[in-house]
């Protein structure tokens, strides 16, 4: 048991609590620590989650308006997906289910630096493949105007994605203490002014 815990012990020589670590940074999308923090907002998580039918609808529209206008619709949805984790303010609470799901995703992406349990990694990969398969089926259905395939692909995608997010929540809860940066994601700094304000409000009541 002690050997297993030692496997996930961070290396203090490489990282510091006071210097941000590129944990879960997707350079290709420009998702730095600030963007990830904003993405932990419930507004970001759930509006992004609800965008899938709009993307399928944009692809489906080629049957009504042709591919040029459908392509414009698809580009608009893709632009929204890119803007989504950037336009919402950071969440006030960092211990919510959706916030911990985004933190767990960052932990999973950073698994090459801070190892995670192999069972969690295997489950995440399988669920990611399931999500991708459902998405591909839905896209093919939208391209071929097959409503049954779109519905089936949507159900598979959402079911696999929800299971993936639940796994990310569990992963973060397990890995929270594996690195000081991970632990800091759910720590809200003390604010003396806010504390005094709360104390005065309680006293007045």
C-alpha positions as CSV (number, residue, x, y, z in Angstrom):
1,X,0.0,0.0,0.0
2,X,2.8,2.4,0.8
3,X,4.6,1.5,-2.4
4,X,1.4,2.5,-4.4
5,X,1.1,5.8,-2.6
6,X,4.8,6.5,-3.3
7,X,4.1,6.1,-7.0
8,X,2.0,9.2,-7.1
9,X,4.3,11.3,-4.9
10,X,5.2,14.6,-6.7
11,X,8.8,15.5,-7.4
12,X,9.4,18.8,-5.6
13,X,12.6,19.4,-7.6
14,X,10.6,19.9,-10.7
15,X,7.6,22.0,-9.6
16,X,6.8,24.6,-7.0
17,X,3.5,25.6,-5.4
18,X,4.3,29.2,-6.3
19,X,5.0,28.5,-10.0
20,X,2.1,27.5,-12.2
21,X,2.5,24.0,-13.7
22,X,1.2,23.4,-17.3
23,X,-1.1,20.7,-15.9
24,X,-3.8,20.0,-18.5
25,X,-2.7,22.7,-20.9
26,X,-3.8,22.2,-24.4
27,X,-1.4,24.4,-26.3
28,X,-3.1,23.8,-29.7
29,X,-6.3,25.4,-28.3
30,X,-4.5,28.0,-26.2
31,X,-6.1,26.7,-23.0
32,X,-3.9,28.1,-20.3
33,X,-4.5,28.0,-16.6
34,X,-6.9,31.0,-16.8
35,X,-9.0,29.5,-19.5
36,X,-9.2,26.2,-17.6
37,X,-10.3,28.1,-14.5
38,X,-13.1,29.8,-16.5
39,X,-14.1,26.5,-18.1
40,X,-14.8,25.2,-14.6
41,X,-17.8,27.5,-14.5
42,X,-21.2,25.7,-14.7
43,X,-22.2,28.1,-17.4
44,X,-19.3,27.0,-19.5
45,X,-19.6,23.3,-18.9
46,X,-23.3,22.9,-19.4
47,X,-23.7,25.3,-22.4
48,X,-20.8,23.5,-24.1
49,X,-22.4,20.2,-23.2
50,X,-25.7,21.3,-24.8
51,X,-24.0,22.4,-28.1
52,X,-23.8,19.0,-29.7
53,X,-27.4,19.0,-31.2
54,X,-26.6,22.5,-32.6
55,X,-23.6,21.1,-34.4
56,X,-25.5,18.2,-35.8
57,X,-28.3,20.6,-36.9
58,X,-25.6,22.8,-38.6
59,X,-24.4,19.8,-40.6
60,X,-27.9,18.6,-41.3
61,X,-28.8,22.0,-42.8
62,X,-26.8,21.1,-45.9
63,X,-29.9,19.3,-47.0
64,X,-31.9,22.5,-46.8
65,X,-29.5,25.3,-47.9
66,X,-26.5,23.5,-49.5
67,X,-23.0,23.1,-48.2
68,X,-21.8,26.7,-48.4
69,X,-24.4,27.9,-45.9
70,X,-24.1,24.7,-43.8
71,X,-20.3,25.3,-43.7
72,X,-20.9,28.8,-42.4
73,X,-23.3,27.4,-39.7
74,X,-20.7,24.7,-38.7
75,X,-18.0,27.4,-38.5
76,X,-20.3,29.5,-36.2
77,X,-20.8,26.6,-33.9
78,X,-17.1,25.8,-33.8
79,X,-16.3,29.5,-33.0
80,X,-18.8,29.2,-30.1
81,X,-17.0,26.1,-28.9
82,X,-13.7,27.9,-28.9
83,X,-15.1,31.0,-27.2
84,X,-17.1,29.0,-24.6
85,X,-14.3,28.4,-22.0
86,X,-13.1,31.9,-22.4
87,X,-16.1,34.2,-22.1
88,X,-17.6,33.1,-18.8
89,X,-16.3,34.3,-15.5
90,X,-14.5,31.9,-13.1
91,X,-16.9,30.0,-10.8
92,X,-17.4,31.3,-7.3
93,X,-17.4,27.7,-5.9
94,X,-14.7,25.3,-6.8
95,X,-16.0,22.2,-5.1
96,X,-19.0,21.6,-7.4
97,X,-19.4,18.5,-9.5
98,X,-18.8,20.2,-12.9
99,X,-15.7,22.1,-11.6
100,X,-14.2,18.9,-10.2
101,X,-14.9,17.3,-13.6
102,X,-12.8,19.9,-15.4
103,X,-10.0,19.6,-12.8
104,X,-10.1,15.8,-13.2
105,X,-9.8,16.2,-17.0
106,X,-6.7,18.4,-16.4
107,X,-5.2,15.7,-14.2
108,X,-5.9,13.1,-16.8
109,X,-4.3,15.1,-19.6
110,X,-1.3,15.7,-17.3
111,X,-0.9,12.0,-16.5
112,X,2.5,11.8,-18.3
113,X,3.9,14.2,-15.7
114,X,2.0,13.1,-12.6
115,X,1.0,9.4,-13.1
116,X,-2.6,8.3,-12.3
117,X,-4.0,4.9,-11.4
118,X,-4.0,2.6,-14.5
119,X,-7.6,1.6,-14.0
120,X,-8.7,5.3,-14.1
121,X,-6.6,5.9,-17.2
122,X,-8.0,2.8,-19.0
123,X,-11.6,3.7,-18.2
124,X,-11.1,7.2,-19.4
125,X,-9.6,6.1,-22.7
126,X,-12.5,3.6,-23.3
127,X,-15.1,6.2,-22.5
128,X,-13.3,8.8,-24.7
129,X,-13.4,6.2,-27.6
130,X,-17.1,5.7,-26.9
131,X,-17.7,9.4,-27.0
132,X,-15.8,9.7,-30.2
133,X,-17.7,6.7,-31.8
134,X,-21.1,8.2,-30.8
135,X,-20.0,11.6,-32.2
136,X,-18.9,10.1,-35.5
137,X,-22.2,8.2,-35.8
138,X,-24.2,11.4,-35.2
139,X,-22.1,13.3,-37.7
140,X,-22.5,10.6,-40.3
141,X,-26.2,10.6,-39.7
142,X,-26.4,14.4,-40.1
143,X,-24.4,14.2,-43.3
144,X,-26.6,11.5,-44.8
145,X,-29.8,13.0,-43.3
146,X,-30.5,9.9,-41.3
147,X,-32.4,11.1,-38.2
148,X,-32.3,7.7,-36.5
149,X,-28.5,7.6,-36.6
150,X,-28.3,11.2,-35.4
151,X,-30.4,10.4,-32.4
152,X,-28.5,7.1,-31.6
153,X,-25.2,8.9,-32.0
154,X,-26.3,11.7,-29.7
155,X,-27.5,9.3,-27.0
156,X,-24.2,7.3,-27.2
157,X,-22.1,10.5,-27.1
158,X,-24.0,12.0,-24.1
159,X,-24.0,8.7,-22.1
160,X,-20.3,8.1,-22.6
161,X,-19.5,11.8,-21.9
162,X,-21.4,11.8,-18.7
163,X,-19.7,8.6,-17.6
164,X,-16.4,10.2,-18.5
165,X,-17.1,13.3,-16.5
166,X,-18.1,11.2,-13.5
167,X,-14.9,9.4,-13.8
168,X,-13.0,12.7,-13.9
169,X,-14.7,13.8,-10.7
170,X,-13.6,10.6,-9.0
171,X,-10.1,10.9,-10.4
172,X,-9.6,14.4,-9.1
173,X,-10.9,13.5,-5.7
174,X,-8.3,10.7,-5.6
175,X,-5.5,12.8,-7.0
176,X,-6.1,16.1,-5.2
177,X,-3.2,15.5,-2.9
178,X,-0.8,14.0,-5.5
179,X,0.5,17.5,-6.4
180,X,0.3,20.9,-4.6
181,X,-1.0,22.5,-7.8
182,X,-3.9,20.0,-8.0
183,X,-4.8,20.8,-4.4
184,X,-4.7,24.5,-5.0
185,X,-7.4,24.4,-7.6
186,X,-10.1,24.0,-5.0
187,X,-8.6,26.3,-2.4
188,X,-10.3,29.7,-2.2
189,X,-7.9,32.4,-0.7
190,X,-8.9,34.0,2.5
191,X,-10.1,37.6,2.1
192,X,-9.9,39.7,5.3
193,X,-12.3,42.3,4.1
194,X,-14.9,39.7,3.1
195,X,-14.4,38.0,6.5
196,X,-15.0,41.3,8.3
197,X,-18.0,42.0,6.2
198,X,-19.5,38.6,6.9
199,X,-18.8,39.0,10.6
200,X,-20.5,42.4,10.7
201,X,-23.5,41.1,8.8
202,X,-23.9,38.1,11.2
203,X,-23.6,40.5,14.2
204,X,-26.3,42.8,12.8
205,X,-28.7,39.9,12.3
